[in-house]
Amino acid sequence: MIVKEELLSKLRRYFSLNLYEVKIWTALLSRGVSTAGELSDISNVPRSRSYDVLESLEKKGFVVMKLGKPIKYIAVPPTEVVERVKKNTKKDAEDFVKRLDSLRNTDVIKELESLHTQGVELVDPTDLSGSLRGRHNLYSHLELTIRGANKSVTIMTTPSGLVRKVDGLKPLFEKLKKRGVHVRIAAPLVTDEARKAAKDLAGVADVRHTSSRSRFVIVDSQEIIFMVMDDESVHPTYDIGIWVNTPFFASSLEQLFDIAWEAMKKPQK
């Protein structure tokens, strides 16, 4: 049996299987019913490992063991395997989320918070910085930083960046509004999508038009996250941000923003 390496790689990625598992599974699919020894010969998997691999595939719902001598294995139809994997993955994810939720009010979280608090007190301020690669990671840290705001959040972004922030951060902005945190956003309102996004934020954040295409966020005049790439010319995977905890520079940059803010136009109704 000859199976392309490309197919084996895709199967490993889609079904979270190791190399021996995809080799044995595809070998069994090509036979329908077979013994461990036969599958070992076909797939070039060591015979000493084939039984363990088949046992693992059976637990995952890929094969069925047929009783008798010699023991044979039956391939489950691929479409059924997909449904089983989906069901098991969903159940595992739900169980994992429940376990994490159960930690909220336990001593484990309290101990971790205590460790983090004590650790931060010992950290050199110059160490409170880092690079963020990929827009997903960037927005995850952005949300974490903004969530901790107590007084103000200042954002300078692009038209598409404004749209992304409405899609991903509007619920957070609403919570900040209730807590009395002032959110200001400056962006070029030059597209229909950007103007609609500004309208969606009415009553939640103050949005004004600017001709600048800078990308940065200031939280409580203390932390800064700034993006070093133009979001229109870089793939989201390669977007890069820099996070710095620097009250001196953050407050200075916010003072400059305050001056520019007065000259910015409010969006037309």
Sequence and secondary structure as in RCSB ss.txt:
>XXXX:A:sequence
MIVKEELLSKLRRYFSLNLYEVKIWTALLSRGVSTAGELSDISNVPRSRSYDVLESLEKKGFVVMKLGKPIKYIA
VPPTEVVERVKKNTKKDAEDFVKRLDSLRNTDVIKELESLHTQGVELVDPTDLSGSLRGRHNLYSHLELTIRGAN
KSVTIMTTPSGLVRKVDGLKPLFEKLKKRGVHVRIAAPLVTDEARKAAKDLAGVADVRHTSSRSRFVIVDSQEII
FMVMDDESVHPTYDIGIWVNTPFFASSLEQLFDIAWEAMKKPQK
>XXXX:A:secstr
    HHHHHHHHHHHT  HHHHHHHHHHHHHSEEEHHHHHHHHT  HHHHHHHHHHHHHTTSEEEE SSS EEEE
  HHHHHHHHHHHHHHHHHHHHHHHHTTTTSHHHHHHHHHHHHHHHHS GGGSEEEEESHHHHHHHHHHHHHT S
SEEEEE  HHHHHHHHHHHHHHHHHHHHTT EEEEEE   SHHHHHHHHHTTTTSEEEE S    EEEETTTEEE
EE S TTTS GGG EEEEEE HHHHHHHHHHHHHHHHHSB    
